[in-house]
Amino acid sequence: MILTALVLCPILLGALAWSLPRRTARRAVLVGASLLQVLLAGAAMWRGPAPEWGGALALDPLGKLFLGVTTLLFAAASLYTFGYMALHRHPRKRHYVPVLLFFLGSMTLATLSQHLGLFWVALEATTLSSAPLVYFDRSEKSLEAAWKYLILCSVGIALALAGTFFLALALPAEGPGSLLVADLVAQAPLMSAPWLKVGFLFLLVGYGTKMGLAPMHTWLPDAHAEAPPPVSALLSGALLNCAFLGILRALEVMNAAGLASFVQKPLLAFGFLSMATGTAFLIRQPDYKRLLAYSSVEHMGILAVGVGLGSAQGIFGALLHALNHSLAKGLLFFAAGLIFLVTGTKSAAEVRGLLGRSPLAAALFAAGFFAITGTPPFGLFVSEFTILSAAFSAGHAVLAVLYLALLVAAFTAMGAVVLPMVFGRPGGARGESLSARNSWLLGAPAALLGLASLGLGLWIPRGLMVLLKAGAVLVSGGHP
């Protein structure tokens, strides 16, 4: 019952945290829950447990990858919360830890779900559990961001539900009528192609909204900018991956049905549109947290391009990119939280010469910038180069050149904002000085994520390589 425990433990511990009056006790529950989740997830990935809930919960290569990313990023966010909440003076913090644990439970359910209906429920639960976290500051901007997040993602989830219904209509009359992914893949050659195509498009737009693909991305910059830094890191580094997983599940069925050529065009279209949109809004972006949010839009486009190429190499690159993006974006949002505490502002123009004012924040933010823009030797360079090679290998030379040009443009636009913040002439707004203890509590989780991103650029462990290749083969249906 280890898979069930992975889902229920965060929820039950969240309920316990809600009943505790002291904030130190709630924080202890948060860290304890994250460590327990790490142990349970590690045991599950090591043992390969049997499916549960009639096969609705199971751990395949895709589930292992995204469960691992979600669990490790949440553990880092929980440690970061210790220092951040001690300095964030706000009278209404009691809901933070319980809702954060509910959010973890719903994301975990999404990574383990093998039934498309259950997966839809899990994605809807992530929206409901994370919206209060977006509204944490109780400001007008955070209220607007939370409502925009709820409304737009609910519309997207409704479209995804319609897509799930269309997949059910595509099932052959004589089949078992199951929405388990394995059953859908087995029956895919016998399913109605027109209903499959309509269902996939609805799923792509629906889950693409939650993933932050343009033009359905408009909730993302506001939500990521207004949420506390550890929540922003989870929204960008874990939640977007869950929505991406929904699209990958649909791709498994489409490729098994022999409709690989049909899915490539919309994926590539949304991918390049997202890369271009994210890059355009990076130019002279005045809010450095919104800068990171638009960077997420760009990187979700890269994921769509990778899987849209249709080859196992492109999908491998996209899966590796999802992992690397989560690490780098966690590092950046944690560093952004440090900058806000030091300067008291989210305005990039008011932050100058950070290296002289807070060397720790400057070093982490600069490292995050080079990591997220795919500068060697960070891991994103490897994944972006893999996708570029896949484009040339598939004969898409024009798309490869366009892809490379957008990457260069994103690097230039982001650098024009970040580098003056770090290396510019000292001046601008000032917040409060951080003690050595708080600097360590805030800086250590970010530094660990940065080291992991750097490490994946130098060496991919054999176990991870096997997992990524297995996931690529699973999605591509064995296509080279």
C-alpha positions as CSV (number, residue, x, y, z in Angstrom):
1,M,0.0,0.0,0.0
2,I,3.0,2.3,-0.4
3,L,1.4,4.2,-3.3
4,T,-1.7,4.9,-1.3
5,A,0.5,6.1,1.6
6,L,2.3,8.5,-0.8
7,V,-1.0,10.1,-1.5
8,L,-2.7,10.0,1.9
9,C,0.2,10.8,4.2
10,P,0.6,14.5,3.1
11,I,-3.2,15.0,3.3
12,L,-3.5,13.5,6.8
13,L,-0.5,15.4,8.1
14,G,-1.9,18.5,6.5
15,A,-5.1,18.0,8.6
16,L,-2.9,17.5,11.7
17,A,-1.0,20.7,11.0
18,W,-4.3,22.6,10.7
19,S,-5.2,21.6,14.2
20,L,-1.9,22.8,15.7
21,P,-2.0,26.3,17.2
22,R,1.8,26.9,17.3
23,R,3.6,27.8,14.1
24,T,6.8,26.0,15.2
25,A,4.8,22.8,15.5
26,R,3.3,23.3,12.0
27,R,6.7,23.9,10.5
28,A,8.0,20.7,12.2
29,V,5.1,18.8,10.6
30,L,5.9,20.3,7.2
31,V,9.5,19.2,7.3
32,G,8.7,15.9,8.8
33,A,6.1,15.3,6.1
34,S,8.5,16.2,3.4
35,L,11.2,13.9,4.7
36,L,8.6,11.1,5.1
37,Q,7.6,11.6,1.5
38,V,11.2,11.4,0.4
39,L,11.6,8.0,2.1
40,L,8.3,6.7,0.8
41,A,9.0,7.9,-2.8
42,G,12.5,6.4,-2.6
43,A,11.2,3.1,-1.4
44,A,8.5,3.0,-4.1
45,M,11.0,3.7,-6.9
46,W,13.4,1.2,-5.5
47,R,10.9,-1.7,-5.0
48,G,8.6,-1.0,-8.0
49,P,5.3,-1.8,-6.1
50,A,2.4,-3.5,-7.6
51,P,-0.5,-1.4,-8.9
52,E,-3.2,-0.3,-6.4
53,W,-6.8,0.8,-6.6
54,G,-7.5,-1.7,-9.3
55,G,-4.6,-0.5,-11.4
56,A,-5.6,3.2,-11.1
57,L,-2.4,3.9,-9.1
58,A,0.9,2.6,-10.6
59,L,4.4,3.7,-11.0
60,D,5.7,3.6,-14.6
61,P,8.9,5.4,-15.8
62,L,7.0,8.7,-16.4
63,G,5.5,8.5,-12.9
64,K,8.9,7.7,-11.3
65,L,10.5,10.7,-13.0
66,F,7.8,13.3,-12.0
67,L,7.3,11.8,-8.6
68,G,11.0,12.1,-7.9
69,V,11.1,15.7,-9.1
70,T,8.0,16.7,-7.1
71,T,9.2,15.1,-3.9
72,L,12.7,16.5,-4.0
73,L,11.6,20.0,-4.9
74,F,8.9,20.0,-2.2
75,A,11.6,18.9,0.4
76,A,13.7,21.9,-0.7
77,A,10.7,24.2,-0.5
78,S,9.8,23.0,3.0
79,L,13.4,23.7,4.3
80,Y,13.3,27.1,2.6
81,T,10.0,27.8,4.4
82,F,11.7,27.6,7.8
83,G,13.8,30.7,7.1
84,Y,11.3,32.6,4.9
85,M,8.3,32.4,7.2
86,A,10.4,33.5,10.2
87,L,11.0,36.8,8.3
88,H,7.7,37.2,6.5
89,R,5.6,39.3,8.9
90,H,2.0,38.5,8.2
91,P,-0.7,37.8,10.7
92,R,-2.5,35.1,8.9
93,K,-0.1,32.2,8.3
94,R,-2.0,29.3,9.8
95,H,-3.4,27.9,6.6
96,Y,0.0,27.9,4.8
97,V,1.4,24.5,6.0
98,P,-1.8,22.5,5.8
99,V,-2.7,23.8,2.3
100,L,0.9,23.2,1.1
101,L,0.7,19.6,2.2
102,F,-2.7,19.2,0.5
103,F,-1.0,20.5,-2.6
104,L,1.7,17.9,-2.3
105,G,-0.9,15.1,-1.9
106,S,-2.7,16.2,-5.1
107,M,0.4,16.5,-7.2
108,T,1.6,13.1,-5.9
109,L,-1.8,11.6,-7.0
110,A,-1.3,13.1,-10.4
111,T,2.1,11.5,-10.9
112,L,0.8,8.1,-9.8
113,S,-2.5,8.1,-11.7
114,Q,-2.9,5.6,-14.5
115,H,-6.6,6.3,-15.0
116,L,-7.4,9.4,-17.0
117,G,-10.5,10.2,-15.0
118,L,-8.5,10.0,-11.7
119,F,-5.7,12.0,-13.2
120,W,-8.3,14.7,-14.1
121,V,-9.5,14.7,-10.5
122,A,-5.9,15.1,-9.3
123,L,-5.2,18.1,-11.6
124,E,-8.4,19.8,-10.4
125,A,-7.4,19.2,-6.8
126,T,-4.0,20.9,-7.5
127,T,-5.8,24.0,-8.6
128,L,-8.1,24.1,-5.5
129,S,-5.3,23.4,-3.1
130,S,-2.8,25.9,-4.5
131,A,-5.1,28.9,-5.1
132,P,-5.1,29.9,-1.3
133,L,-1.3,29.9,-1.5
134,V,-1.3,32.4,-4.4
135,Y,-3.5,34.6,-2.2
136,F,-1.2,34.3,0.8
137,D,-0.2,38.0,1.0
138,R,-3.9,39.1,1.1
139,S,-3.2,42.0,-1.3
140,E,-5.4,43.2,-4.2
141,K,-2.8,41.9,-6.7
142,S,-2.7,38.5,-5.0
143,L,-6.5,38.3,-4.9
144,E,-6.7,39.1,-8.6
145,A,-4.0,36.6,-9.4
146,A,-5.8,33.9,-7.4
147,W,-9.1,34.5,-9.1
148,K,-7.5,34.5,-12.6
149,Y,-5.7,31.3,-11.7
150,L,-8.9,29.6,-10.5
151,I,-11.0,30.8,-13.5
152,L,-8.6,30.1,-16.3
153,C,-7.3,26.8,-15.0
154,S,-10.9,25.7,-14.3
155,V,-11.8,26.4,-17.9
156,G,-8.7,24.5,-19.0
157,I,-9.6,21.5,-16.8
158,A,-13.2,21.6,-18.1
159,L,-11.8,21.3,-21.7
160,A,-9.6,18.4,-20.5
161,L,-12.6,16.7,-19.1
162,A,-14.3,17.0,-22.4
163,G,-11.2,15.5,-24.1
164,T,-11.4,12.6,-21.7
165,F,-15.0,12.0,-22.6
166,F,-14.1,12.0,-26.3
167,L,-11.4,9.4,-25.7
168,A,-14.1,7.3,-24.0
169,L,-16.3,7.7,-27.1
170,A,-13.4,6.5,-29.3
171,L,-13.3,3.1,-27.5
172,P,-14.5,0.1,-29.5
173,A,-17.9,-1.2,-28.5
174,E,-16.6,-4.7,-27.8
175,G,-13.8,-3.6,-25.5
176,P,-13.6,-3.3,-21.7
177,G,-14.4,0.4,-21.8
178,S,-11.5,1.2,-19.4
179,L,-9.8,4.6,-19.2
180,L,-6.6,3.0,-17.7
181,V,-3.7,4.2,-19.9
182,A,-2.5,0.6,-20.4
183,D,-5.9,-0.5,-21.7
184,L,-6.2,2.6,-23.9
185,V,-2.8,1.9,-25.5
186,A,-3.7,-1.8,-26.0
187,Q,-7.0,-0.8,-27.7
188,A,-5.7,2.2,-29.6
189,P,-5.5,0.6,-33.0
190,L,-9.2,-0.3,-32.8
191,M,-10.3,3.1,-31.5
192,S,-12.2,5.7,-33.6
193,A,-9.6,7.9,-35.2
194,P,-11.9,11.0,-35.5
195,W,-12.9,10.9,-31.8
196,L,-9.2,10.3,-30.9
197,K,-8.1,13.4,-32.8
198,V,-10.8,15.6,-31.2
199,G,-10.1,14.2,-27.8
200,F,-6.4,14.9,-28.1
201,L,-6.9,18.5,-29.2
202,F,-9.2,19.1,-26.2
203,L,-6.7,17.5,-23.8
204,L,-3.8,19.5,-25.3
205,V,-5.6,22.8,-24.9
206,G,-7.0,21.8,-21.5
207,Y,-3.9,20.5,-19.9
208,G,-1.8,23.0,-21.9
209,T,-3.7,25.8,-20.1
210,K,-2.5,24.4,-16.8
211,M,0.9,23.8,-18.2
212,G,1.2,27.5,-19.2
213,L,1.4,27.1,-23.0
214,A,0.7,30.3,-24.9
215,P,-1.8,31.7,-25.6
216,M,-3.5,30.0,-22.6
217,H,-0.7,31.1,-20.2
218,T,-2.1,34.4,-18.9
219,W,-2.8,33.1,-15.4
220,L,0.8,32.0,-14.9
221,P,2.8,35.3,-14.6
222,D,0.4,36.7,-12.0
223,A,0.2,33.6,-9.9
224,H,3.9,33.0,-9.9
225,A,4.7,36.6,-9.2
226,E,2.3,36.9,-6.2
227,A,2.8,33.6,-4.5
228,P,5.5,33.2,-1.8
229,P,8.9,32.1,-3.3
230,P,8.6,28.4,-2.2
231,V,5.1,28.2,-3.6
232,S,6.3,29.9,-6.9
233,A,9.0,27.3,-7.1
234,L,6.5,24.4,-6.7
235,L,4.1,26.0,-9.2
236,S,6.8,26.3,-11.8
237,G,8.9,23.3,-11.0
238,A,6.3,20.7,-10.1
239,L,2.8,21.7,-11.0
240,L,3.6,22.5,-14.6
241,N,5.2,19.1,-14.9
242,C,2.0,17.4,-13.7
243,A,0.0,19.1,-16.5
244,F,2.8,18.1,-19.0
245,L,2.3,14.5,-17.8
246,G,-1.3,14.7,-18.8
247,I,-0.3,15.5,-22.3
248,L,2.3,12.7,-22.3
249,R,-0.4,10.2,-21.3
250,A,-2.5,11.4,-24.2
251,L,0.5,11.0,-26.5
252,E,1.0,7.4,-25.5
253,V,-2.5,6.6,-26.8
254,M,-2.2,8.7,-30.0
255,N,1.2,7.1,-30.9
256,A,-0.2,3.6,-30.2
257,A,-3.1,4.4,-32.5
258,G,-0.7,5.4,-35.4
259,L,-1.6,9.1,-35.2
260,A,1.9,10.4,-34.4
261,S,1.9,12.6,-37.5
262,F,-1.4,14.2,-36.4
263,V,-0.1,15.3,-33.0
264,Q,3.2,16.8,-34.1
265,K,1.8,20.0,-35.8
266,P,-0.3,21.3,-32.9
267,L,2.5,20.5,-30.4
268,L,5.1,22.3,-32.5
269,A,2.7,25.2,-33.1
270,F,2.0,25.7,-29.4
271,G,5.7,25.1,-28.5
272,F,7.1,27.8,-30.8
273,L,4.3,30.2,-29.9
274,S,5.1,29.7,-26.2
275,M,8.8,30.2,-26.8
276,A,8.2,33.4,-28.7
277,T,5.7,34.7,-26.3
278,G,7.8,34.0,-23.2
279,T,10.8,35.6,-24.8
280,A,8.9,38.7,-25.9
281,F,7.8,39.4,-22.3
282,L,11.3,38.8,-21.0
283,I,12.4,42.0,-22.8
284,R,12.7,44.8,-20.2
285,Q,10.5,43.0,-17.8
286,P,10.2,45.4,-14.8
287,D,9.3,42.7,-12.1
288,Y,12.0,40.1,-11.6
289,K,9.5,37.4,-10.3
290,R,7.3,37.9,-13.4
291,L,10.6,37.6,-15.4
292,L,11.0,34.1,-14.0
293,A,7.3,33.3,-14.7
294,Y,7.6,34.3,-18.4
295,S,10.8,32.2,-18.5
296,S,8.5,29.2,-17.5
297,V,6.2,29.9,-20.4
298,E,9.3,29.8,-22.7
299,H,10.5,26.5,-21.2
300,M,7.1,24.9,-21.4
301,G,7.3,25.7,-25.1
302,I,10.6,23.9,-25.3
303,L,9.0,20.8,-23.8
304,A,6.2,21.0,-26.4
305,V,8.7,21.3,-29.2
306,G,10.7,18.3,-27.9
307,V,7.7,16.0,-27.8
308,G,6.3,17.5,-31.0
309,L,9.3,16.3,-33.0
310,G,7.8,12.8,-32.5
311,S,11.1,10.9,-32.0
312,A,12.3,9.1,-28.9
313,Q,15.4,11.4,-28.9
314,G,13.2,14.5,-28.8
315,I,11.0,13.1,-26.1
316,F,14.1,12.1,-24.1
317,G,15.4,15.7,-24.4
318,A,12.0,17.0,-23.3
319,L,11.9,14.7,-20.2
320,L,15.4,15.7,-19.3
321,H,14.5,19.3,-19.8
322,A,11.5,19.1,-17.5
323,L,13.9,17.8,-14.7
324,N,16.5,20.4,-15.3
325,H,14.0,23.2,-15.5
326,S,12.5,22.2,-12.2
327,L,15.9,22.4,-10.5
328,A,16.9,25.7,-12.1
329,K,13.6,27.4,-11.5
330,G,13.5,26.3,-7.9
331,L,17.0,27.9,-7.5
332,L,15.8,31.1,-9.1
333,F,12.6,31.5,-7.1
334,F,14.5,30.8,-3.8
335,A,17.1,33.4,-4.8
336,A,14.3,35.8,-5.7
337,G,12.9,35.4,-2.2
338,L,16.3,36.3,-0.8
339,I,16.5,39.4,-3.0
340,F,13.0,40.5,-1.8
341,L,14.0,40.2,1.8
342,V,17.2,42.1,1.3
343,T,15.7,44.9,-0.9
344,G,12.0,45.0,0.0
345,T,11.0,45.3,-3.7
346,K,10.2,43.1,-6.7
347,S,11.2,45.9,-9.1
348,A,14.2,44.9,-11.2
349,A,15.0,48.6,-11.7
350,E,15.3,49.2,-8.0
351,V,17.8,46.4,-7.4
352,R,21.3,47.3,-8.5
353,G,24.7,46.1,-7.4
354,L,23.3,43.1,-5.5
355,L,26.8,41.5,-5.4
356,G,28.0,44.2,-3.0
357,R,24.8,44.2,-0.9
358,S,24.1,40.4,-0.5
359,P,26.8,38.2,-2.1
360,L,24.8,35.1,-1.4
361,A,21.6,36.3,-3.1
362,A,23.7,37.6,-6.0
363,A,25.6,34.4,-6.5
364,L,22.5,32.3,-6.4
365,F,20.6,34.5,-8.8
366,A,23.5,34.7,-11.2
367,A,23.9,30.9,-11.1
368,G,20.2,30.5,-11.6
369,F,20.3,32.8,-14.6
370,F,23.1,30.8,-16.3
371,A,21.4,27.6,-15.5
372,I,18.0,28.5,-16.8
373,T,19.4,30.0,-20.0
374,G,21.1,26.7,-20.9
375,T,24.7,28.0,-20.4
376,P,27.2,25.1,-20.2
377,P,28.0,23.2,-18.1
378,F,24.5,23.4,-16.5
379,G,22.0,20.6,-17.2
380,L,19.7,22.7,-19.4
381,F,22.4,23.0,-22.0
382,V,22.4,19.2,-22.4
383,S,18.6,19.0,-22.7
384,E,18.3,21.9,-25.1
385,F,21.1,20.6,-27.2
386,T,19.5,17.1,-27.3
387,I,16.2,18.7,-28.6
388,L,18.2,20.7,-31.2
389,S,20.0,17.5,-32.4
390,A,16.6,15.7,-32.6
391,A,15.2,18.5,-34.8
392,F,18.2,18.2,-37.2
393,S,18.0,14.4,-37.1
394,A,14.3,14.5,-38.1
395,G,15.0,16.8,-41.0
396,H,13.5,19.9,-39.5
397,A,16.5,22.2,-40.2
398,V,14.3,25.4,-40.4
399,L,12.6,24.6,-37.1
400,A,16.0,23.9,-35.6
401,V,17.3,27.3,-36.6
402,L,14.2,29.0,-35.3
403,Y,14.5,27.1,-32.0
404,L,18.1,28.1,-31.7
405,A,17.3,31.8,-32.5
406,L,14.6,31.9,-29.8
407,L,17.0,30.4,-27.2
408,V,19.6,33.1,-28.0
409,A,16.9,35.8,-27.8
410,A,15.7,34.5,-24.5
411,F,19.3,34.5,-23.1
412,T,19.8,38.1,-24.3
413,A,16.5,39.4,-23.0
414,M,16.9,37.8,-19.6
415,G,20.5,38.8,-19.3
416,A,19.6,42.5,-19.9
417,V,17.5,42.4,-16.8
418,V,19.4,40.0,-14.5
419,L,23.0,41.1,-15.0
420,P,22.5,44.8,-14.0
421,M,20.7,43.6,-10.9
422,V,23.7,41.5,-9.9
423,F,26.7,43.5,-11.2
424,G,25.3,47.0,-11.6
425,R,26.2,50.1,-9.7
426,P,25.0,49.7,-6.0
427,G,21.9,51.5,-5.1
428,G,18.1,51.2,-5.0
429,A,15.7,49.9,-2.4
430,R,16.7,48.3,0.9
431,G,14.9,45.8,3.0
432,E,16.4,44.2,6.1
433,S,19.7,42.5,6.8
434,L,19.7,38.7,7.2
435,S,21.3,36.9,10.0
436,A,23.8,34.2,9.3
437,R,21.3,31.6,10.5
438,N,18.5,32.8,8.2
439,S,20.9,33.2,5.3
440,W,21.9,29.6,5.7
441,L,18.3,28.4,6.0
442,L,17.3,30.3,2.8
443,G,20.5,29.7,0.9
444,A,21.2,26.0,1.5
445,P,18.1,24.6,-0.4
446,A,18.8,26.9,-3.3
447,A,22.5,26.0,-3.4
448,L,21.6,22.3,-3.4
449,L,19.3,22.7,-6.4
450,G,22.0,24.7,-8.2
451,L,24.6,22.0,-7.6
452,A,22.1,19.3,-8.8
453,S,21.5,21.3,-12.0
454,L,25.3,21.7,-12.5
455,G,25.8,18.0,-11.8
456,L,23.3,16.9,-14.5
457,G,25.2,19.0,-17.0
458,L,28.4,17.1,-16.2
459,W,27.1,13.6,-15.7
460,I,23.7,11.9,-15.9
461,P,23.6,8.9,-13.5
462,R,23.0,5.5,-15.1
463,G,19.7,4.9,-13.3
464,L,18.3,8.3,-14.4
465,M,19.5,7.7,-18.0
466,V,17.6,4.3,-18.0
467,L,14.5,6.0,-16.6
468,L,14.6,8.8,-19.2
469,K,15.1,6.3,-22.1
470,A,12.3,4.1,-20.8
471,G,9.9,7.1,-20.6
472,A,10.8,8.2,-24.1
473,V,10.1,4.8,-25.5
474,L,6.8,4.6,-23.6
475,V,5.6,7.9,-25.0
476,S,6.9,7.4,-28.5
477,G,5.5,3.9,-28.8
478,G,8.9,2.6,-29.7
479,H,9.5,5.0,-32.6
480,P,13.2,5.9,-32.9
